[in-house]
Amino acid sequence: MAEPRLKKGMISHGVASQNRKARFDYTIKETVEAGLVLKGPEVKSLRLGRATITEAWAGERDGEMWLFNVYIPEYQGGVLSHFEPRAPRKLLLKHVQIDRLLGAIARDGNSLVPLDIHFNERGVAKVLLGLGEGRKKADKRHAIAARDWQRDKARLLRNK
């Protein structure tokens, strides 16, 4: 299969956008990879790495999973079709996965947060969702202390 032609600076596969704060604010118990329903200009904008998912969340609407509050700016490459930058985007999951995730969210009080949007080896846009429990302030301080200790420990071992 021929490699799709990409302009300079576009991502063919790899991470397009990442939510680094999610792993700090939530204790991620489980991750699920889901497909995204996107329009052509949205994919082009994602390939430029211009999306923001720091305030995004996933939820249920009409029995389907949707990704809300993702900011994908309009592609400025002369495309005539326009789209809403913060429009909800449908997630592609199997019904068994949707039922299990909705049950975990309702029962345990967890949240479904996007961890990153990436392109797989075939060039298809995917979102990595994390099923996480919100951390309290004391938990965040503990996570900072553990991360600092790991960094100091690595530094000490490297200097020996």
N, C-alpha and C positions, 0 to 999 in steps of 0.2 A: 504494500500500500504506500502511496506517495506521501511524503511529509508535507503537511499544509504549509503554504507560504506565509511567513510571519514577517512583519516589519521589524526594524531594528528596535530593540528594547522590549519586545513583547515576550511573554512567558509561554513556552510551548507545554511544559509540564513543570510542576512544582507549586510552591505556595504563592498565592496571589494576594491574600490578605490574612492577617493573623490577629487574634484577640489574646494578647499576652496577659492582660489583667484578669481574664477569666479564671486562670489557674491559681491566681492569688486570692480572688474573692470567693471562689467556690472550691470545695473538696470534690474533685471529679471521681465518681465511682465507676463509670462505664462510658465508653465512647461508641458512637454509631456513625457510619459514613452514609450520607444520603446524597442523591442526585438533586440538581437544581433545574427548574424550568426557567430558562432565560431567553431573551430575544437576542438577535444578532449583534446590535450595538452594545448591549450589556456585556456580552462575552468579550467583545473587543476592548471595552473599557476595563474589564477584569484582567485581561491579558496584559494591560499596561500597569497592573498592580495598583489601581487607584481606588479600590473599594475600602470602606471602613465598616468594621463589624463590632466595634467596642461597645455600642449600646444596643446591639441586636439580641433578639430572643426568638425562640421557636415555640409555637403553640398550635392548638387545634382550632379549626374552623370548618364546620359542616362535615365532620368526620375525616378530614384530611389534615395533614401537617403543613404548616406555613412558616416561613421565616419572615419576621417583622423587623422593621426599623434598620434594615441594612442600607447603607448609603453607597450607591454605585453612580458616580457622576456620568453625565451624558458624554458620549464619545464625540470628539471634535474633529473627526476625520472626514467630514463632508457627507455624512450619512443623513438621509432625509427623514428617516423614521425616528421619532423622539419617544422618550419613555419617562415615567415618573422616577426620580432617583431613589425615593424611599418607599416605593410600592411594595406590598407584601409579595413574596415569591414562594411558589409552591415547592414543597420538598417531595422527592420521589422515594417512598419507602414502601415496603410490603405491609399488608394489613396486619400481619402477626406482629411486626415491629411496632407499628403505630399503636396497637392495643396494649402491648407491653409497656411502651413509653408513657402512654396516657395513664395507665394504671399506676406506674411508679410515681408520676407527678402528682396524681390525686391522692394516693395513699400515703406516701412518705413525705409530701411537702417539698419535693425536690424541684429543681429548675432545669430546663433544657436550654443550654447556652451554646452558641456556635464557637468553636475553638479556632477553626481556620477554614478558609475557602482555598481549594487547590485544584490543579488540573492533574488528572491521573496520566498514566503512560500513553493512553489513547487520545489524550487532549480533551477529555470530557470534564466539565466543571463539577466538582463535588464539594460538599460541606461536611466537616467533621463536627458532630454534635456531641457535647458532653453532658451526661446526666449528673448533675452536681447538687450538693447540699451547701447552702450559704455558710460562710465562716463568720464567726463573731470576732470582735476586735482582739480578744485574747488569743484566739486561734491564729490570727494573722501575725501577731507578735511572735508566737511560737514558730510559725513558718519562717519568719525573717531570721530568727535566731538560729534555726536549723540550717538555713541556707548559708548564713554567715560562717557557721562552724564548718560546714563542708568546704567552703572556699578557703578558710584558714588552714584546714587540715590538708587540703591539696597543696597549698603553698608551702607548708612545713615539710611535707613528704618530697616535694620537688626540690627544695633547697638542700636536702640531706645528701 
